[in-house]
C-alpha cells in the first residue's frame, strides 16, 4: 500500500508485476480498485501501476480549488513516474483519467509508448439538461451534508444517471461506493476543473503513438467525443463494447481485457 509525497500531496498507488510499465488512471470518484480486473490480467506480463488521483481513494485531498486541475494531475503522473524510475509507459485512462492521459501525452510525448482511452474525451462531452444547476446543488450538498447526500440527489435528479441505473440497478451501488471513497474537496474541485481544462482537440494530431479507444455502447454522452478521438488521432482504433455503459473495464471485463491484451501484445511484441 505505497504512498509518495508528490507535488506536496500524499498520493497512493498500487504496483504489481514486472516488465514494461503500464500506468492506470481511474475516472472521477474512482480509485485504484476500479482496475482490479486489469491488474489481475496484466501483472503476469507487465509492471502495472495504478494511481489514486489527488482527492480520490487513499490519496490525500488538498483543500484549495487551485490545487486541482487536469495539468496538475498530469504533473502528479510525471512525479510518480520519476520516483519509480519509469522512462516510458503505456497510459490507460478512464473518463477523467483519460483527460489526464491525453494531457500527459502532450506534455511528455517521449514518455508515452501507447495510449488506451476509455469512455473519455479531449475536452467536451454531452451532459444532462440543466447540469450546471444540478452540479451547484451537488456541491452544496457535499459540503453541508456529505458525499452520500450528494450522490443520492444526483442518482434521482440527473437524467443520465436515472436512465443508467434503471437499465442496470446493480451499477447504482457500485457508483455509490466509489463516490463515498472521494474527499469532499476532491468531489467538488475536481468536477469544477473539467470546465476549466483547455480542450486539446486541436492538438490530437500531435499524438504519434498507438492508441486504442474504448466506449461502452450505452454511454451516450461520449459517443461524439469518442468519434472525435478516433478521427483526430492517426491510426487510432475505436472499440465499442456491447452491453456496457461508462465503465466497460468493470462492466464487461472479459471483452475489454481480450481486446486490451491483444493491443498491448502488438505494441510490445510487434
LOKEDREN-342979 format. One record per atom (N, C-alpha, C, CB): x, y negated, z. Coordinates in steps of 0.02 Angstrom, whole numbers, padded with zeros to 5 digits, always signed. Atoms other than C-alpha are relative to their C-alpha. Glycine has a CB too. Layout:
N
XYZ ...
END
This chain:
270
+00042+00060+00000 +00000+00000+00000 +00044-00063+00000 -00048+00000+00062 -00049+00054+00000 +00132-00127-00053 -00031-00070-00007 +00050+00010-00055 +00017+00070+00007 +00118-00315-00037 +00064-00039-00018 -00033-00028+00065 -00056+00044+00015 +00230-00450-00109 -00023-00073+00005 +00030+00015-00071 +00015+00071-00002 +00235-00637-00075 +00021-00031-00066 +00036-00035+00060 -00012+00026+00067 +00219-00713-00249 -00035-00067-00006 -00025+00050-00055 +00028+00068+00006 +00193-00898-00281 -00037-00022+00063 -00048-00003-00061 +00028+00020-00064 +00156-00920-00096 -00061+00039+00023 -00018-00070-00002 +00060-00039-00016 +00016-00789-00094 +00021+00074+00010 -00054-00006-00056 -00013-00071-00011 +00023-00612-00022 -00045+00040-00047 -00013+00019+00075 +00036-00038+00051 -00027-00502-00168 +00009+00075+00011 +00022-00019-00070 +00000-00073-00008 -00073-00319-00151 +00001+00033-00068 -00061+00023+00040 +00000-00039+00062 -00034-00193-00286 +00009+00073+00018 +00056-00023-00048 -00011-00072-00007 -00031-00005-00307 +00043+00023-00058 -00068+00039+00001 -00046-00024+00051 +00101+00092-00403 +00002+00076+00002 +00070-00029+00010 -00004-00073+00005 +00109+00272-00465 +00036+00019-00064 -00071+00032+00003 -00031-00027+00059 +00211+00374-00587 +00066-00033-00018 -00047-00006-00058 -00063+00027+00024 +00368+00336-00684 +00000+00000-00076 +00061+00040+00028 -00004+00004+00073 +00417+00293-00862 -00014-00071-00023 -00049+00048-00033 +00017+00066+00026 +00360+00149-00972 -00055-00032+00043 -00023+00006-00075 +00044+00034-00047 +00264+00017-00874 -00067-00018-00031 +00034-00062+00027 +00068+00021+00016 +00076-00007-00883 -00025-00042+00059 -00048+00062-00014 +00025+00044-00053 +00004-00155-00785 -00075-00010-00010 +00037-00069+00000 +00073+00001+00003 -00183-00152-00745 -00026-00062+00037 -00029+00064+00031 +00027+00062-00028 -00279-00314-00714 -00076+00004+00002 +00024-00061-00042 +00072-00008-00007 -00456-00300-00646 -00038-00064-00015 -00017+00023+00071 +00043+00056+00014 -00603-00415-00676 -00023-00036+00063 -00060+00022-00039 +00027+00041-00055 -00694-00543-00568 -00038+00044+00050 -00046-00055-00027 +00026-00038-00058 -00744-00471-00397 +00021+00073-00002 -00076-00005+00002 -00025-00069+00001 -00648-00313-00439 +00061+00009+00045 +00018+00021-00071 -00060-00014-00039 -00492-00234-00364 +00038+00056-00035 -00017+00020+00073 -00039-00056+00027 -00359-00102-00397 -00042+00063-00005 +00061+00013+00044 +00042-00061-00001 -00493+00029-00359 -00038+00009-00066 -00049-00002+00057 +00037-00005+00063 -00578-00012-00524 +00034+00046-00051 -00008-00069-00031 -00040-00037+00049 -00439+00081-00615 +00014+00072+00021 +00064-00035-00012 -00015-00067-00027 -00447+00246-00519 +00003+00053-00054 -00053+00019+00052 -00001-00050+00053 -00489+00349-00673 +00061-00007-00045 -00064-00005-00042 -00057+00011+00045 -00350+00269-00774 +00066+00016+00035 +00000-00072-00026 -00062-00016-00036 -00216+00283-00639 +00010+00076+00004 -00003-00030+00072 -00004-00073-00004 -00256+00468-00619 +00026+00030-00066 -00067+00031+00017 -00021-00024+00066 -00231+00494-00806 +00070-00022-00018 -00049-00023-00054 -00061+00029+00028 -00086+00379-00846 +00062+00013+00042 -00009-00074-00008 -00059-00005-00043 +00027+00406-00696 +00040+00064-00011 -00021-00004+00072 -00038-00060+00015 +00078+00578-00760 +00053-00013-00054 -00047+00056-00023 -00047+00015+00054 +00170+00494-00905 +00030-00069+00004 -00034+00008-00066 -00023+00069-00001 +00193+00311-00862 +00006-00026+00072 -00049-00045-00039 -00003+00037-00063 +00238+00193-00721 -00059-00048+00000 +00068-00038+00010 +00063+00038+00001 +00068+00119-00678 -00003-00045+00061 -00061+00049+00000 +00005+00050-00053 +00048-00040-00577 -00068-00034-00006 +00058-00053-00003 +00065+00034-00001 -00124-00107-00529 +00003-00056+00052 -00059+00050+00017 -00005+00059-00043 -00135-00282-00454 -00068-00023+00023 +00036-00056-00037 +00058+00037-00024 -00266-00362-00343 +00014-00074-00011 -00014+00015+00076 -00009+00071+00010 -00285-00541-00405 -00009-00038+00065 -00050-00026-00053 +00009+00043-00060 -00275-00680-00275 -00075-00010+00014 +00035-00069-00011 +00070+00006-00020 -00437-00690-00177 -00041+00062-00010 -00031-00056-00037 +00035-00062+00015 -00482-00512-00225 +00032+00060+00036 -00002+00013-00076 -00026-00061-00030 -00465-00341-00146 +00038-00014+00064 +00045+00036-00049 -00041+00008-00060 -00324-00337-00018 +00049-00057-00005 +00037+00064+00014 -00042+00059+00006 -00233-00489-00085 -00030-00058+00040 +00009-00021-00074 +00026+00057-00038 -00245-00649+00016 -00032-00051-00049 +00056-00034+00041 +00034+00050+00041 -00352-00793-00046 +00013-00070+00024 -00075+00014+00000 -00010+00071-00019 -00293-00974-00043 -00067-00035+00010 +00042-00036-00053 +00062+00035-00018 -00420-01098+00024 -00013-00062-00042 +00002-00020+00072 +00009+00060+00041 -00397-01236-00106 -00016+00019-00072 +00064-00044+00003 +00021-00015+00068 -00481-01239-00276 +00057-00004-00050 -00056-00047-00021 -00054+00008+00048 -00323-01297-00364 +00049+00058-00001 +00038-00063+00014 -00044-00059-00002 -00238-01134-00315 -00027+00058-00040 +00010+00021+00072 +00029-00053+00042 -00348-01035-00434 -00007-00025-00072 -00070+00021+00027 +00009+00014+00072 -00333-01037-00624 +00026+00060-00038 +00037-00066-00022 -00025-00055+00042 -00301-00917-00767 +00076-00006-00009 -00035+00001-00068 -00073+00006+00004 -00124-00988-00795 +00036+00018+00065 +00019-00070-00020 -00031-00018-00064 -00087-00970-00609 +00001+00076+00008 -00038-00033+00059 +00002-00073-00005 -00143-00787-00615 +00050+00032-00048 -00071+00025-00015 -00052-00023+00045 -00032-00763-00767 +00068-00005+00033 -00001-00040-00066 -00062+00008-00037 +00109-00830-00660 +00009+00052+00054 +00004-00069+00030 -00003-00054-00050 +00066-00703-00525 +00024+00065-00032 -00068+00010+00034 -00022-00061+00035 +00086-00562-00651 +00074-00005-00016 -00041+00010-00065 -00071+00009+00015 +00253-00634-00705 +00043+00011+00062 +00013-00071-00029 -00037-00008-00062 +00311-00645-00525 +00005+00072+00023 -00032-00041+00054 +00000-00070-00020 +00261-00466-00489 +00047+00040-00045 -00070+00029-00004 -00044-00037+00046 +00349-00401-00645 +00073-00015+00015 -00016-00018-00072 -00069+00018-00017 +00507-00496-00597 +00022+00038+00063 +00006-00076+00011 -00018-00034-00062 +00505-00423-00421 +00009+00076-00010 -00054-00012+00052 -00003-00072+00012 +00478-00247-00488 +00052+00018-00053 -00067+00027-00021 -00052-00013+00049 +00615-00266-00618 -00027+00023-00068 +00046+00052+00026 +00031-00020+00064 +00498-00246-00767 +00015-00052-00053 -00076+00009+00009 -00015+00045+00056 +00562-00323-00928 -00058-00005-00049 +00063+00022-00036 +00053-00004+00050 +00412-00270-01031 -00052+00050+00024 +00028+00020-00070 +00052-00046-00020 +00246-00183-01008 -00057-00001-00051 -00027-00017+00070 +00066+00004+00032 +00079-00139-01085 -00048-00028+00051 -00023+00071-00027 +00049+00031-00044 -00051-00252-01008 -00070+00024-00018 +00004-00077-00004 +00069-00020+00010 -00227-00186-00985 -00043-00044+00045 -00011+00077+00017 +00040+00047-00039 -00353-00318-00932 -00074+00006-00014 +00023-00070-00015 +00073-00004+00005 -00538-00307-00897 -00031-00067+00017 -00028+00055+00047 +00038+00062-00013 -00651-00461-00911 +00047-00057+00019 -00053+00012+00055 -00047+00052-00022 -00561-00595-00808 +00072+00023-00007 -00014-00019+00072 -00067-00026+00008 -00409-00482-00810 +00023-00003-00072 +00003+00072+00025 -00016+00009+00070 -00418-00492-00999 +00019-00072-00016 -00058+00021-00043 -00020+00070+00008 -00412-00682-00989 +00074-00008+00020 -00045-00047+00043 -00068+00005-00026 -00254-00665-00885 +00050+00035-00046 +00004+00030+00071 -00044-00037+00046 -00180-00534-01002 +00015-00041-00063 -00031+00067-00018 -00011+00041+00060 -00206-00647-01153 +00044-00060+00016 -00067-00024-00027 -00041+00057-00019 -00133-00797-01062 +00073+00022+00008 -00026-00033+00065 -00068-00025-00011 +00018-00693-01009 +00034+00017-00066 -00002+00061+00046 -00030-00020+00064 +00045-00625-01185 +00022-00062-00039 -00051+00040-00042 -00019+00062+00033 +00051-00805-01249 +00055-00036+00037 -00061-00045-00009 -00052+00032-00040 +00157-00868-01105 +00067+00036-00005 -00022-00003+00073 -00061-00041-00003 +00282-00724-01110 -00003+00056-00053 +00009+00031+00071 +00010-00051+00052 +00268-00635-01279 +00053+00055-00001 +00000-00034-00067 -00053-00051+00001 +00435-00545-01260 -00008+00052+00056 +00067-00033+00006 +00010-00045-00056 +00371-00460-01101 -00059+00047-00010 -00009-00039+00064 +00060-00040+00014 +00220-00377-01183 +00014+00048-00057 -00061-00045-00016 -00009-00053+00051 +00236-00212-01277 -00065+00012-00038 +00025+00065+00033 +00066-00011+00029 +00049-00192-01309 -00052-00030+00046 -00013+00076-00012 +00056+00028-00038 -00119-00260-01252 -00062+00044-00007 -00016-00072-00022 +00066-00032+00001 -00281-00173-01205 -00048-00048+00034 +00000+00071+00036 +00047+00051-00023 -00427-00293-01185 -00069+00030+00007 -00001-00061-00049 +00061-00035-00015 -00585-00229-01103 -00056-00049+00017 +00010+00050+00058 +00058+00043-00012 -00750-00325-01117 +00022-00069+00025 -00047+00033+00052 -00029+00064-00018 -00663-00492-01118 -00005-00049-00058 +00073+00008+00022 +00004+00050+00053 -00641-00649-01221 +00062-00045+00002 -00064-00042+00008 -00055+00048+00005 -00519-00783-01275 -00020-00068+00027 +00024-00006-00071 +00018+00063-00031 -00614-00918-01184 -00074-00015+00006 +00030-00054-00036 +00072+00012-00004 -00801-00914-01215 -00038+00066-00005 -00023-00050-00055 +00044-00058+00004 -00940-00787-01192 -00070-00023+00019 +00024+00059+00046 +00069+00019-00013 -01129-00788-01177 -00017+00008+00074 -00048+00044-00042 +00022-00004-00069 -01208-00822-01008 -00076-00004+00002 +00031-00057+00043 +00073+00001-00008 -01385-00809-00941 -00026-00072-00003 -00020+00034+00066 +00030+00067+00000 -01502-00958-00968 -00001-00029+00071 -00072+00002-00028 +00000+00032-00065 -01486-01083-00827 +00058+00020+00044 -00063+00014+00036 -00055-00027-00041 -01321-01008-00772 +00035-00053+00043 +00051+00033-00044 -00033+00049-00043 -01239-01171-00711 -00037-00013+00066 +00009-00066-00037 +00039+00010-00061 -01382-01198-00588 +00003+00062+00044 -00074-00017-00018 -00005-00063-00037 -01378-01015-00538 +00068+00004+00036 -00010+00061-00046 -00067-00005-00029 -01191-01023-00509 +00008-00047+00060 +00053-00017-00052 -00003+00047-00056 -01208-01177-00398 -00034+00029+00062 -00031-00067-00019 +00035-00031-00055 -01334-01082-00292 +00040+00057+00030 -00069+00025-00023 -00041-00056-00024 -01220-00930-00280 +00058-00026+00043 +00027+00041-00059 -00055+00029-00039 -01076-01040-00220 -00025-00023+00068 +00032-00058-00039 +00029+00024-00063 -01188-01119-00089 -00015+00058+00047 -00065-00039-00014 +00016-00058-00042 -01249-00951-00026 +00063+00035+00026 -00043+00050-00039 -00062-00033-00021 -01075-00876-00023 +00033-00037+00057 +00049+00006-00060 -00032+00041-00051 -01009-01020+00081 -00040-00001+00065 +00010-00071-00025 +00042+00009-00060 -01157-01034+00200 -00023+00065+00032 -00060-00041-00018 +00028-00062-00027 -01220-00855+00217 +00043+00062-00013 -00068+00012-00031 -00044-00056+00014 -01085-00743+00144 -00011+00030-00069 -00009+00054+00053 +00000-00029+00067 -01048-00643-00011 -00061+00045-00012 +00064+00041-00010 +00056-00045+00011 -01187-00517+00016 -00063-00038-00020 -00014+00042+00063 +00058+00041+00018 -01321-00652+00011 +00005-00026-00072 -00008-00058+00048 -00010+00024+00068 -01245-00722-00147 -00011+00056-00051 +00071-00028-00008 +00009-00056+00046 -01240-00551-00229 -00074+00017-00008 +00038+00062+00025 +00071-00018+00004 -01422-00513-00186 -00039-00051-00040 -00029+00007+00070 +00034+00052+00039 -01478-00679-00257 +00016+00007-00074 +00021-00071+00025 -00021-00010+00069 -01377-00650-00416 -00036+00060-00031 +00076+00009-00005 +00030-00062+00026 -01448-00475-00435 -00075-00008-00015 +00009+00056+00050 +00073+00008+00009 -01627-00541-00429 -00018-00063-00039 -00034-00002+00067 +00015+00062+00037 -01610-00707-00523 +00040-00007-00065 +00014-00059+00044 -00041+00003+00060 -01478-00677-00658 -00030+00049-00051 +00076+00018+00015 +00036-00043+00047 -01571-00609-00810 +00044+00056-00029 -00030-00041-00057 -00045-00051+00025 -01418-00516-00873 +00009+00055+00051 +00069-00030-00019 -00006-00048-00054 -01393-00432-00705 -00064+00040+00009 +00018-00035+00066 +00064-00033-00010 -01578-00392-00687 -00009+00056-00051 -00058-00050-00006 +00008-00050+00052 -01581-00301-00854 +00050+00056+00007 +00006-00033-00068 -00053-00051-00008 -01417-00210-00822 -00018+00048+00056 +00068-00033+00014 +00016-00043-00057 -01474-00146-00652 -00066+00038-00011 -00004-00042+00064 +00061-00036+00016 -01645-00099-00721 +00017+00063-00040 -00049-00045-00040 -00019-00057+00041 -01564+00014-00850 +00043+00050+00038 +00038-00024-00062 -00048-00043-00035 -01432+00082-00731 +00000-00020+00074 +00072-00006-00030 +00005+00020-00071 -01486+00066-00547 +00064+00016+00040 -00059+00034+00032 -00060-00020-00038 -01327+00154-00490 +00056-00052-00005 +00026+00067-00026 -00052+00051+00008 -01221+00010-00554 -00008-00056+00052 -00002-00030-00071 +00014+00054-00047 -01303-00108-00429 +00042+00008+00063 -00074-00003+00018 -00038-00011-00062 -01222-00029-00276 +00075-00006-00011 -00017+00068+00029 -00071+00006+00017 -01054-00019-00362 +00019-00074-00004 +00016+00036-00068 -00013+00072+00006 -01064-00204-00406 -00001-00035+00068 -00051-00032-00046 +00004+00029-00067 -01115-00246-00228 +00063+00013+00039 -00061+00027+00037 -00060-00018-00037 -00968-00153-00153 +00060-00041-00024 +00015+00075-00007 -00055+00041+00027 -00850-00245-00270 -00004-00071+00026 -00001+00001-00078 +00007+00070-00021 -00920-00415-00226 +00020-00008+00073 -00073-00023-00009 -00016+00005-00071 -00901-00380-00040 +00074+00004+00014 -00036+00055+00038 -00073-00003-00008 -00715-00350-00067 +00034-00063-00024 +00027+00059-00038 -00027+00062+00025 -00692-00527-00131 -00006-00054+00054 -00036-00022-00065 +00004+00054-00050 -00650-00675-00018 -00049-00054-00024 +00070-00031+00012 +00047+00053+00018 -00772-00820-00014 +00034-00051-00046 -00027-00035+00063 -00035+00048+00042 -00642-00938-00085 +00014+00028-00069 +00066-00022+00033 -00011-00031+00065 -00597-00815-00222 -00064+00004-00041 +00029+00070+00010 +00064-00006+00034 -00780-00787-00264 -00021-00067-00032 -00054+00023+00049 +00021+00066+00024 -00812-00974-00284 +00050-00029-00050 -00009-00048+00058 -00049+00037+00040 -00650-01041-00354 +00023+00036-00062 +00060-00017+00042 -00019-00037+00061 -00606-00902-00475 -00054-00010-00053 +00010+00076+00015 +00054+00011+00048 -00778-00919-00556 +00005-00070-00031 -00069+00010+00034 -00006+00068+00026 -00751-01106-00572 +00059-00006-00049 +00010-00051+00057 -00060+00004+00042 -00581-01076-00652 -00014+00021-00072 +00056+00042+00029 +00015-00022+00068 -00662-00991-00802 -00017-00060-00045 -00058+00050+00000 +00021+00057+00039 -00741-01153-00860 +00056-00051-00012 -00057-00034+00033 -00057+00045+00007 -00576-01246-00837 +00054+00028-00045 +00029-00016+00068 -00052-00031+00041 -00474-01122-00938 -00004-00025-00071 -00007+00077+00001 -00003+00023+00070 -00420-01192-01105 -00003+00061-00045 +00065-00040-00014 +00005-00059+00043 -00482-01065-01233 +00063+00009-00043 -00061-00006-00045 -00061-00015+00038 -00340-00978-01325 -00017+00029-00068 +00044+00049+00038 +00021-00029+00064 -00441-00927-01479 +00044-00022-00057 -00072-00020-00014 -00039+00024+00056 -00340-01037-01594 +00073+00022+00003 -00003-00075-00002 -00069-00025-00006 -00179-00954-01532 +00004+00077-00007 +00029-00021+00066 +00000-00074+00003 -00232-00772-01553 +00044+00026-00056 -00071+00025-00010 -00043-00021+00055 -00136-00763-01717 +00073+00006+00020 -00007-00048-00056 -00068-00006-00024 +00024-00779-01615 +00015+00070+00029 +00014-00052+00053 -00010-00066-00030 -00003-00606-01541 +00019+00050-00054 -00064+00023+00038 -00028-00043+00051 +00102-00482-01639 +00012+00071+00024 +00063-00028-00027 -00009-00068-00027 +00094-00325-01532 -00063+00041-00013 +00015-00002+00076 +00061-00041+00008 -00027-00177-01547 -00053-00020+00052 +00017+00074+00008 +00055+00021-00044 -00196-00224-01474 -00060+00047-00010 -00020-00074-00014 +00060-00040-00001 -00342-00112-01427 -00053-00037+00040 +00013+00071+00029 +00055+00035-00033 -00509-00192-01383 -00056+00049+00014 -00025-00060-00045 +00059-00040-00018 -00649-00104-01291 -00059-00046+00015 +00015+00045+00062 +00061+00033-00022 -00829-00158-01270 -00054+00052+00011 -00024-00053-00052 +00058-00042-00011 -00974-00067-01191 -00056-00021-00046 -00023-00002+00073 +00051+00019+00049 -01116-00059-01316 -00060-00034+00031 -00023+00061-00038 +00054+00035-00033 -01236-00127-01185 +00022-00067+00030 -00029+00044+00055 -00026+00062-00028 -01127-00277-01142 -00011-00057-00050 +00075+00006+00017 +00019+00050+00051 -01220-00405-01249 +00038-00066+00006 -00073-00014+00006 -00034+00064-00003 -01133-00561-01180 +00069-00002-00033 +00006-00021+00070 -00068-00001+00027 -00966-00503-01250 +00003+00028-00072 +00044+00041+00045 +00000-00023+00070 -01019-00447-01425 +00040-00048-00044 -00072+00008-00026 -00033+00049+00042 -00966-00607-01510 +00073-00010+00020 -00036-00066+00004 -00068+00010-00023 -00811-00628-01402 +00046+00057-00022 +00001-00006+00077 -00041-00058+00021 -00750-00452-01443 +00014-00003-00075 -00036+00065+00017 -00010+00006+00072 -00776-00482-01629 +00051-00054-00016 -00067-00015-00035 -00049+00053+00011 -00678-00643-01619 +00071+00026+00013 -00014-00060+00046 -00066-00030-00014 -00532-00549-01540 +00022+00045-00057 -00002+00039+00066 -00018-00047+00054 -00538-00414-01673 +00019-00037-00064 -00059+00048-00013 -00011+00036+00063 -00546-00538-01816 +00062-00044+00002 -00060-00042-00017 -00053+00050-00006 -00412-00654-01748 +00069+00028+00015 -00017-00049+00054 -00064-00031-00016 -00276-00532-01693 +00016+00051-00053 -00001+00032+00072 -00019-00044+00056 -00186-00446-01837 +00006+00072+00024 +00065-00023-00032 -00006-00071-00014 -00210-00258-01833 -00039+00024+00061 +00070+00017+00009 +00036-00020-00060 -00321-00258-01678 -00056+00048-00018 -00029-00061+00036 +00054-00049+00008 -00441-00112-01660 -00053-00010+00054 +00028+00073+00003 +00055+00006-00047 -00612-00127-01578 -00036+00066+00007 -00050-00055-00022 +00037-00061-00016 -00692+00023-01493 -00062-00019+00040 +00045+00051+00039 +00063+00011-00035 -00875+00010-01444 -00019+00065+00035 -00057-00024-00048 +00011-00061-00040 -00911+00134-01303 -00075+00010+00011 +00037-00005+00068 +00072-00012-00007 -01087+00210-01312 -00021+00009+00073 -00020+00063-00040 +00029-00010-00066 -01195+00200-01156 +00035-00036+00056 +00000+00072+00016 -00037+00037-00052 -01076+00082-01065 -00019-00073-00002 +00075+00008-00009 +00013+00071-00006 -01103-00094-01003 +00065-00039+00003 -00042-00016+00061 -00057+00045-00005 -00973-00219-00944 +00065+00034+00022 -00016-00056+00047 -00060-00033-00027 -00853-00091-00869 +00007+00071-00027 -00003+00002+00077 -00003-00067+00029 -00829+00055-00989 +00054+00045+00030 +00011-00005-00074 -00053-00040-00032 -00670+00110-00899 -00025+00036+00062 +00060-00044+00018 +00031-00032-00058 -00779+00152-00749 -00063+00038-00019 -00015-00051+00054 +00065-00028+00017 -00945+00191-00832 +00004+00058-00049 -00045-00053-00028 -00009-00054+00049 -00881+00304-00971 +00074+00018-00003 -00027-00021-00071 -00072-00009-00003 -00706+00354-00915 +00028+00053-00047 +00020+00016+00069 -00026-00052+00044 -00691+00511-01021 +00013-00027-00070 -00049+00060-00003 -00007+00029+00066 -00721+00421-01185 +00054-00054+00000 -00068-00030-00024 -00049+00055-00005 -00620+00270-01129 +00071+00028+00004 -00015-00044+00062 -00067-00026-00011 -00471+00372-01070 +00027+00037-00061 +00001+00046+00059 -00023-00036+00060 -00464+00479-01226 +00027-00049-00052 -00058+00041-00030 -00023+00049+00049 -00450+00327-01338 +00061-00037+00025 -00055-00050-00016 -00057+00035-00029 -00331+00238-01219 +00063+00042-00005 -00015-00018+00073 -00059-00044+00001 -00214+00389-01208 +00029+00005-00070 -00019+00069+00025 -00025-00006+00068 -00203+00405-01396 +00032-00065-00024 -00055+00021-00048 -00029+00065+00017 -00169+00218-01416 +00070-00006+00031 -00045-00058+00023 -00064+00006-00034 -00029+00222-01288 +00052+00048-00028 -00008+00012+00075 -00046-00047+00031 +00047+00377-01365 +00027-00027-00065 -00035+00068-00013 -00023+00029+00064 +00055+00289-01534 +00048-00058+00013 -00061-00025-00041 -00043+00057-00016 +00134+00135-01452 +00069+00023+00023 -00032-00044+00053 -00063-00019-00032 +00267+00226-01353 +00035+00059-00032 -00013+00015+00072 -00031-00059+00030 +00296+00385-01452 +00003-00004-00076 -00037+00062+00021 +00000+00010+00072 +00265+00320-01627 -00042+00050-00037 +00070+00004-00025 
END
